[in-house]
Amino acid sequence: MKRKAGSDTSSSTASSFSSSSVSTAPTSSTAPTQVHPSLLPLLATFSSLAAISVFTATNATQSESDNANTPTDSGLRIALASIAKASQKDAETTAKHLFCIARLVQPSLQRTLPFTLSLDFGHTTSVSDMTCCFQFASSAAPKPRKKGTGFKAPKISKKAQVEAMKLLRASVSAFSDILQEISSDISENEDDPYTRLLQQFVPASFSWDEPRQQATPLPSQEKMTLTRLLANIKELPFYHSQIETSSCWETLEKRDALFGTLTTPLSPALTTALSRISNVSQFYLHQADAINAIESGENVMVSTSTASGKTLVYQIPIVRHLEASLHARAIFFFPTKALAQDQKRSLTSLLMAHDTISPHMNENQYLVSTFDGDTPTSTLAQIGGKRHDSVRTKVLQNGRVLFTNFDMLHKSLSGHSRSSSGWPDILQNLKMVVVDELHYYSGAFGAHAAYVMRRLVRLCKFYGNDRVQFVCCSATISNAEEHMKAFFGINQVHLIQQDGSPSGRKHLIVWNPAPLETVYGERSTEPALLPVSMNENHVHVSGIPQIVPSENQLLVAKRIPRVPSIQEAAQLSMELLNNGIRFLCFTKTRNGCELLLQEIHRRLEKNESMKAQVMSYRGGYSPHDRRDIEARMFSGQLLGIVATNALELGIDVGSLDVVLHLGFPYTIASYRQQAGRAGRRREDSASIMIADGFSGTDQHYVAEPATLFYGTPDTMTLSLHSRQIMNLHAQCAAAEIPISSLDLESLLSAGVACSPIQDEEQPEDEPDIVSDPDIFLRWDPNHAVYFPAAKYNGNPASTFQIRTGADEDCFESDMEYRVIDVATNRDVEAVEANRSFFTLYDGQSFKVLDVCNVRRVARVRKTTATYITRLRDFTLLDPSSIAATSIHSQQSVQFGEMKATFIGNGYHILHPITGKLIDTVDTGGGADSQNSVINYVRGVWVDNVGECIATELRRLNLDLDASIHAAGHALLRAVLESGVVDRNRDKSSVNAHCRSALQSGPKRCVHLNSGTETQPP
């Protein structure tokens, strides 16, 4: 989408609302005078300032005194940098605008306004340190939130939000009137009143080049731009050839925009709304193609690069539906709550700027609503003699656009038959289903989501609606069209892959931590390859593949100890912070996220103001804390963010310059998604992948960076063939509406169509829902329909989660522990059971005092310990039954049920950065102790490693136990690649266990924990 020259757009939540509030109402009964075009930048800056002021005043708490924008006795002190970020202007231009605005609204001009404005330079004389003091009239001032009990502040009421919006509109309208007066007095010969105002009100002593005085000075150095920093990166004091070769640094050149044309022009109201919010005058080629295809009734898949403007592809059609009828419904699916909130905010801003729809937005506060685990679940209450519906019920009854996820829909569809639930109206009038980030849905979780979608479509048809349209957006994957067809069970998809969006220049860098000898001792030599001699007349043993080495040598890479990747990330982060360069660092685990944040905060312990500008974002936060952090991100208050994959998807966190990856993020698609977070405003950007010295995968991409930069995109698969998943959703469908044999066949047709080779988890002689439905469902011969099995008590959806692994920021698990700080008696957060024994929170270490498994409560206390702990455990596996056996290369591989006993008998004390073992604490315990957990799972195992293989490994001078361990990883990868589970999200449900060659029992097992079975089936 093209932005009009000379105009600016707001990036923050508050300012995006303000742009919809700009009014040019007439000041007299005569024809209205429009604001002169050259004065619109002043109006945009004021709108951003007023929006930030309302937002800050309404959301302020007594504990937010360290915030950059805070309420004070003299008014609302707004930092110049915040206004510049919100209005998308440089700080110098913003400062000039503020001089003009402050003079134009002075009381001496005899104006009756709902606010006053003054400039304050604090203890400095530098314009760059200027702040605005924005104060509302006492009768109009928004009431700040009061500090609640404990650490949580109460949520803002809808009434307070409405009053805040009224105040915002009044303020912007008042200033618009001032500019209209100026515009009406412009002489015929004057064509640039903007320049005249600048000359009149900006002080002659104004100098942007004067030195800036820091309240808390950074290390003495000249600030560098990103381009200059990259040009001098090899001169940094901690640089020791981390960019090993020239191929580890690739530069993608700037890309120009390609535009398309809509076959059906937008309505004037929608055109105006887009202009107000985003200054859109043209659509990119892929946007126009997608909107045209949707208009013609096609199902559309848009698979283009990150930050290419895919949001408008589905926003424009749903606004058109609402323009045609306010009874139209749409459901938007987003994989994370942060992304749903970001997209809801964007759509709300667009609808509030729409002259026809905005009045309905004010009348119906639920018109655009979130429907997820954070939506209050309060039951019917009796207040003043009247019964009031819960918030969830009101959302379903009054919502026109629902932002939800598949977990929530899965649990909610069973209540469709209650007319008061709101589901009948939704299902009858559902026009469009949007699934964003479709590549996220793969493996077992993807199959669950696909069957939930089939259940939704089935219910729509039951209510007479068979014209639901599907729109999907996805990162670049190799089988986008096939993936969408499989997911929705449809035959026709309009695929759009040509990206018409512009892009700034991007630097892709692979950063390999230096060998420890390089940093702490003599400079090491290049990584060596150690040759292992082989017999020239080598003849391979029967059943073992022939090894063909180069020049009769088998090359084994030497592992070189390297500087910890967390330390490297912290050093790079400090360099970016000192130069004022905004960055986002992705980590693969929550612990990695908090350890890195802790290390950055340790280095900033003498700079509290900058320390507050670096925060973490991950799953597990309470709704209140998550919304607070998101508000800080979206408003541009943070200079650095350390996050898990919760921010990997298409969330606009503002203008970022650099993305750091703490290790390779499992897939090429994830790497490209993360890299795309930077440079969302067309500026130059950089992506730096910091390799882990002990990760073979990371070191592979160090040696072959081209495969990382230009490798083939991932292929997405769905486990639709899983008989267990098919059975569970057949039960749910039968509970929602009794299902006939024909409907059952249609529901499960995608799983039946899968190749039998894919369905190796199902033994041939075991009954399944497809061939023997009477065994799994209850048949009603009188009505010729199936009902769910009696054991589900009419609600099968409540008996299982559709995610078998723990996702970041996605859903509420039934197996969570409350973590309580005994010093404050407050909840730190809720974590999954496998995380409750030790973790970090916001860079703060807690010592676990005790864990109650019955009540699922962990009591903790803050600690200043400079170490972390890791559970010391072992696993006992006892195969109980064999369902299938296969012989490969004279080696027996078996599948069946097994008893897995996990025993914790102590913990290791480790260095938090290097992971070096400091000490081991033995707490004792055996298989019958309270520290043991027993699960019954399905697994694949190799009974015994053949002697011929062991002999060959010894002859090649390869370690037998290490080879068995490596074979286990290969088997584990085979299971992950098979589609039985999701490679990205279900890893916690797949575990590997290996025994020494000298131990009895299975040498390698891969057990699959379904998450639903806790006793033998």
C-alpha positions, 0 to 999 in steps of 0.5 A: 500500500502506498502512503501519500507524500508528506503525510504521517501515520500513527503507530501507537494504539492511542494515536491510531484512534486519534486519527479517526477522531480528526474533525473539520466541523464548520465554525459557523453556519456558512460553508465549512473552511477546510484546514489548509493542506500545509497545516495538516502535519501540525494537526497530525502531531497534535492528534498524536499528542492528545491521544498519548495524553488521554491514553496515559491519564486513563491507564496511569497507576500509582506504580508507573512513576518510572514511565517515560510518559507519566501524570504529574502535579503540573499535568501529563508530561509527554516525552518528545521521543514518544510524540515523534514515534507516535506521529512517525516524524523525526524528533526535530520536526516534532519539536518545531510542531510543538513550539507552534502548537503551544503558542496556538493554544495559549490562554492569551489568545482567548480560547476556551479549550478543554486543555492547556499545553506548555513546554518544559526543558527540565534541568537541561537547555537542550531541545531534544530533552524537551517534554510537553505538559498536557493538562486537561480542564478539571471538569474534563480530565480523565480519571486515572486508574487506582492502584488495586489490591496486590499487584493487579490494577483494575481494568478500565471500565467501558464507560471510562473508555467512552469518556476518554474517547469523547475527550480526545475527539473534543480536543482534536476538534478544538485544535482543528477549529484553530487551524480552520480559523488560520486557514480562513485568514490566509491571503490569496497570495499565500500558499504556505502558512505552515512555513510562516507559522514555523518562522513566527513561533519557533525560537530563533535560538532553536538549534537541533545540533546542540549537545544533549545532556543525559539524565543518566549518561551512557558510556561516552561514545558517539552514537552511530546509525545502524548503517554506520554500526554495521560498517564498523562492526569488525572494529567493536572491542568484542569482535573476534572474527565471529563473521567467519566468511564473507558468505556469512553476510548477505545483503538483500537490496531495496525492492520497489513497490508494484501496484494493482487496481481494484475491479470494484472501487471502495466506497467513499466512506471506506476510502476516507477511513483508509486515508485517515488511518493509513494514508493509503492511496493505492494497493500493492499488487498482491493486495489488489489481486487478493481483494478482487478474488475475494470480491468474486467469491473465491477462497484466497491464500496469500503467501508473501513476505513478512510485513507486506501488508497482508492485513488489508487483504481481509480487513477490506472485505469484512468492512464491505460486508458490514457496509452491506449489512450489520448482520454479517459475521466474520471469525478471525483466527490468530495463533497467539493472543498478542497477534489477535490484540494487535489485529483487533486494534488495527481493525477497530481503528479502521472502523472508528474512522469509517463515517457510517460504521463508527456510530454503531461502534459507539452503540455496540461496544462488542461489535469487534470483540476478542473471544479467547481464554482472557474473556471473562467467564463470570456466570449469570449474576443478579444485580438490582433484581435483573439478571445480567449475561456474562461477557462471553455471552454478550460477545457472542450475541452482539459481536460482528467480528470475533477474534478467537483461536481454535482452542476456544472454538473447540470448547465452545461449539457444543453450546451452539444449540442454546438460542441465548448463546448467540451461536445460531445468529453467528452460524447463520450469518457467517460470511468469512473465516480468516485464518492468519499465519496458516503455516503455523497449523501443521502436524497434530495440532494442525490436524486438530484445528482442521477438524475443528474447522470442519465441525464449524462448517458442518454447523453452518450448513445445519443452520442453512449457511453454505456460502462461507468464504475462507481467506488465509495468509501465510509466510512463504512455504513450499506447498501453500495451496495444497496446505490450505486445501487440506486444512479446509477440505476444499478443492479450489484456492486462489493462490497469490505469491507475487509480492508487490510491497516495497522493502528496504535494504536488509543485512542477513548475518550469521554470527558464530561466537569466537572460540574460548581460546581466542578470547581468553588465551592464545588465538586458536587455529581454524576448526580442524577436521580429524581424519580417521583412516579406513581400509582401502579394500573396505567391504561393508557388512551385509545390511549396513549401507556402504560408506563412501568417504572422500580420499579414503578418510572419514572426516569427523568435525572437532567440537571447539568450546566457544563463548556462550551465545547468551554472552554474545547476544548481551554484548550485541544488545548493549552496543545497540542500546548505547547507539539508540538502535531498536532491536528484538532478540528471539530466544527458543525457550522461556529460560533463555529469554529470562537469562538473557534479560537478566544479563542485559539488566546486570550490565545496565545496573547503573543506568536505571532509565535505560534498564526500564526500556528493555523488557521480555515478552513470552507466554505465561503472563497474566492477562493484565501484565501481558496487556501492559507489556503490549501497550509499551511495545506498540507505543514505542516506549521500549528500546529492546525486547527479548522474546520467545516465539510469541512475537514471531508472528505478524505482530507490528511492534513498531519500527525495529532496526535489528532482529537477533536470533539466539540460535537457529529457530528450528525451521527456515520459515520461523527464521524468515518470520523472525527476520521480517520483524525488522525493517517494517517501515522500509528502512534498512535493517539487519538480522543477526543469527547468533549460533550456539557453539554446541549445536550441530544445527547452528554450526551447519548453518555457519558452514552453509549460510546460503541454505539459511538465506536462500534455502527451500521453504518448509513443507507443511503437513497435517496429521489428518490420518491420525485415527485418534484425532479422527475419533476425538473429533467425530465424538465432538461432531456427534455431540454437537449434532447427531451425525449420520453415516454419510456425514461421518464419512464426509467429516473424516474423508481427508483422513481416509484419503491419506496414504496408508504409508503415512498411517504407521501409528495404527496397527492393521488389526486394531479397529478404528473410527473409519472402518468400525464406527459402531465400536466408538459411537452410539448408533440410534437405529430409529433416527439412523444417526450416531451419538457420542460414546457414553463415557464422554457425558455428552461433552467430548470437547471438554476431555482433551486439549487440541494442543499436545505441547506448551505454546507461547501465549496461546491458551490456558492449560489444564495442567498449570501450577500457580507460582506464589512469591511467599514474600508478597503472597502474590502470584508470579504467574501460572506455568505448565507442570514441567516448568514449575520446578525452576524458572526465571521471571522478568530477569529475576531469579526465584528459589523454589521452596516447595511444590505441592503436586496435589494443589498444583502450587509452587512456593518461591522466594526471590533470590540473588543467587548467581546460579541456576538449577536443572533437575537431575532425573532419569527415566525407566521404560518398560514396554508392556505390549507390542502392537507392531514389529518391523525388520529393517536391515536385520534390525528389529523395530517395535511399536506398542504401549510402555510404562514410563517412570520419570524419577527426580533424585536431585538437581545440578547447580549450573552457571547461568551463562556458560551452563558449566556444572558447579555442584550436584545435590542428591535428594535421593528417591527411587521409582516408588518415591514421591519424586517419581511420575508414571505415565503410560505412553505409546512408543517406538523402540529398537530392541537390541543393536545388532552385533554386526553394527556394533562391530562396524562402529568399533572398526571405524573408531566411532563411539558405540554409545554416542552412535546409538544416541545419534541414531535416536536423534535420527529416529526422533526426527523421523517421527517429527517429520512423519506428521504424527506431531507438530515439529514446532509445537509438539516437541514436548510430547515426544521424548527420546530415551537411550541406554548404554550398549552395556545395559539391558533393555531397549537401546533407543526408544521414542515415546509419544505421549498423547497428553490424554492417556494417564493409564493403560488404554 
